[in-house]
């Protein structure tokens, strides 16, 4: 069946958007996206590099695989009904939107894994 999710990357109010489809990413998407946002933080003000860094991070373990991910363009017409869970990564407002919009830094702080110090 899969655990499908679409990450949509917005970098302008009118232009098309980039979408990353993941066949298995829905179950851990918050943690995965938080880590990808942390990785791309130096480029939050440069959407082209930021988008590429987030996509690369999300795909890092499957980059050479034939299946699992797809990248495509969609129109910026206000509709994000892509048939599966869809998350908007908006570089115009630096927010992540699932049901509500959350600033990148607050999203990261909420979902980054906590590193436990070993004694």
C-alpha positions as CSV (number, residue, x, y, z in Angstrom):
1,X,0.0,0.0,0.0
2,X,2.6,2.5,0.9
3,X,2.6,5.6,3.2
4,X,2.5,8.3,0.5
5,X,3.2,12.0,1.0
6,X,3.8,15.0,-1.2
7,X,6.2,17.8,-0.2
8,X,5.4,20.9,-2.2
9,X,8.0,23.7,-2.3
10,X,6.8,27.2,-2.9
11,X,9.2,30.0,-3.8
12,X,6.9,32.7,-5.3
13,X,3.3,33.8,-5.1
14,X,2.5,33.1,-8.8
15,X,5.0,30.7,-10.3
16,X,4.9,26.9,-10.5
17,X,5.9,24.8,-7.5
18,X,8.1,21.8,-7.2
19,X,6.7,18.7,-5.6
20,X,8.5,15.7,-4.1
21,X,6.5,12.5,-3.9
22,X,7.5,9.9,-1.4
23,X,6.0,6.4,-1.5
24,X,7.0,5.6,2.1
25,X,7.5,8.9,3.9
26,X,4.2,9.6,5.6
27,X,4.8,7.9,8.9
28,X,7.9,9.8,9.9
29,X,7.4,13.0,7.8
30,X,7.6,15.5,10.7
31,X,11.0,14.2,12.0
32,X,12.4,13.7,8.5
33,X,11.4,17.2,7.4
34,X,12.7,18.8,10.6
35,X,16.1,17.2,10.0
36,X,16.0,18.3,6.3
37,X,15.1,21.9,7.3
38,X,18.0,21.9,9.8
39,X,20.3,20.7,7.0
40,X,19.1,23.4,4.7
41,X,19.0,26.2,7.3
42,X,22.0,28.1,5.8
43,X,19.9,28.4,2.6
44,X,16.5,29.4,4.0
45,X,16.8,32.7,2.2
46,X,17.8,31.1,-1.1
47,X,14.9,28.9,-2.1
48,X,16.6,27.2,-5.1
49,X,19.4,25.9,-2.9
50,X,17.1,25.3,0.1
51,X,14.7,23.2,-1.9
52,X,17.5,21.2,-3.4
53,X,19.1,20.6,0.0
54,X,15.8,19.5,1.6
55,X,15.0,17.1,-1.3
56,X,18.5,15.7,-1.3
57,X,18.3,15.1,2.5
58,X,14.9,13.4,2.3
59,X,16.1,11.2,-0.6
60,X,19.6,10.6,0.7
61,X,19.2,6.8,1.4
62,X,17.4,6.2,-1.9
63,X,19.0,8.6,-4.3
64,X,20.0,6.0,-6.9
65,X,16.9,3.8,-6.5
66,X,14.5,3.4,-9.4
67,X,11.4,3.7,-7.2
68,X,10.3,5.4,-3.9
69,X,10.4,9.1,-4.9
70,X,9.3,11.3,-7.8
71,X,9.9,15.0,-8.5
72,X,7.4,17.0,-10.6
73,X,6.1,20.5,-11.1
74,X,2.6,21.7,-10.2
75,X,0.7,24.9,-10.8
76,X,0.4,27.5,-8.1
77,X,-3.4,27.8,-8.4
78,X,-4.2,27.5,-4.7
79,X,-5.2,23.8,-4.9
80,X,-3.0,21.3,-3.1
81,X,-5.3,18.3,-3.4
82,X,-2.8,15.8,-4.7
83,X,-4.6,12.7,-3.4
84,X,-2.3,11.9,-0.6
85,X,-1.0,13.8,2.5
86,X,0.5,17.0,1.2
87,X,2.8,19.3,3.1
88,X,3.7,22.8,1.9
89,X,7.2,24.0,2.4
90,X,6.8,27.7,1.8
91,X,10.0,29.8,1.2
92,X,8.0,33.0,0.8
93,X,6.9,32.9,4.4
94,X,9.4,30.3,5.8
95,X,6.6,28.1,7.0
96,X,5.6,24.5,6.9
97,X,1.8,23.9,6.4
98,X,0.0,20.6,7.0
99,X,-3.3,21.8,8.5
100,X,-1.8,24.9,10.1
101,X,1.3,27.0,9.1
102,X,4.3,26.8,11.4
103,X,7.5,28.8,11.0
104,X,10.5,26.7,10.0
105,X,12.4,27.2,13.3
106,X,9.4,26.3,15.4
107,X,8.7,23.2,13.3
108,X,12.3,22.1,13.7
109,X,12.2,22.7,17.4
110,X,9.0,20.6,17.8
111,X,10.1,17.6,15.7
112,X,13.9,17.3,15.8
113,X,15.0,14.1,17.5
114,X,16.3,14.7,21.0
115,X,19.9,13.5,21.3
116,X,20.4,11.6,24.6
117,X,23.8,11.9,26.1
118,X,25.3,8.6,27.0
119,X,27.1,8.3,30.3
